[in-house]
Amino acid sequence: MTTANKITIFRILLVPFFCVQLLYYESSGQQIHRWLAIVTFALASISDAVDGYIARTYNQRSELGAILDPLADKLLLVSALVLLALDHTSHVGQIPFWLVATVFSRDLLILIGMGVIHYTCGKVTVRPRLIGKIATVFQMATVLWALFRWKINWLEHLAMVAALCTGISGVLYVMDGIRQLASSPKSSATPPATP
């Protein structure tokens, strides 16, 4: 259990608190809940950068971290996007459903692909892509924009860029998965049995 992994677990524990504060704000409109949600989301986002920095700088990369870190990101972002896509425009900016569908579809596709590759090849090799990191940054920016209730037309633009980057990263991950499957001996056709 490295320091980086402890920070990641802390980030996962922040997700329920964030969701509760956002739901309280959506139902009551009390500003304290919105600010607690903003601070929690910002703290979780910053801790994502911190645990990555610690893992790289102090050589604390681990298999557990490779699973927990993306899981923490997905839990935070998907829960935030889904809650902010609900119809509560009087309180915070509403995130378009098509962004939620794009993010959810890509993550589900990656998860299914990893399962297929693990079953077929025995080991999944995930190579992080810059476009995937950019997609995450724009998703986080979209969430914060909605929480801060800034200009709604800019929210649409941020959501479009986030969806575009998310879609491109999904295509690249699918291509990586196809290459892994193609290079596996198990994916080759078996010759017919001779009588």
ABEGO torsion letter per residue (X at the ends): XBAAAAAAAAAAAAAAAAAAAAAAAAAAGBAAAAAAAAAAAAAAAAAAAAAAAAAAAAGABBAAAAAAAAAAAAAAAAAAAAAAABBAAAABBBBBAAAAAAAAAAAAAAAAAAAAAAAAAGBBBBBBBAAAAAAAAAAAAAAAAAAAGBBAAAAAAAAAAAAAAAAAAAAAAAAAAAAAAAABAAABBBBBBBX
